Amino acid sequence: HQDNLYPANSGLVNEIGDGLAAGSVINIPLPAGSGIGAYRSTFDRVVLPGIRRFKPDVIVVTSGFDSSAFDPLAQMLLTASGYSELTKKILLLADEVCSGKVMMTHEGGYSPVYVPYCGLAVLEEMSGIKTGMGDPYGHAFENLPDQNLTVAQADRISQVVATHAL
């Protein structure tokens, strides 16, 4: 999620759960402007190892498209192809840890123009059916510098890795 967006001062790296659930919460507050480079690194270094450690019976994803480049509330830079890539990573992991059992739901994203392209990218990966409907807008964001992993993004991801000993 975007660092310090909503609600303010929540979703911090050091919020790891309480009592018997201590260590079960992994927050990954990425800097505003993070693109696929940051999300790719986050998945490879935090999300996938965290899920492997947890050993779920099923993976449930609340697919929030508020990380898209066109969201009017957040300032992240994911495109439909980024959501496709991340979905593919989840599906491969699900095959490894829980016999391919994945449930996805749509829970966020406020761009009525762009959310459908992101949702379609996820559905195409999940179903294995390519519709041929391209993303007419993603190219405007896919070559921006922050699509690559920046030092600030890598530092935040390393902080999460260290906090959770991943």
PyMOL commands that set and color helices and strands:
alter all, ss='L'
color gray80, all
select helices_A, chain A and resi 19-21+36-54+65-67+80-97+115-127+139-142+145-147+151-164
alter helices_A, ss='H'
color red, helices_A
select strands_A, chain A and resi 59-64+102-108
alter strands_A, ss='S'
color yellow, strands_A
deselect
rebuild
show_as cartoon
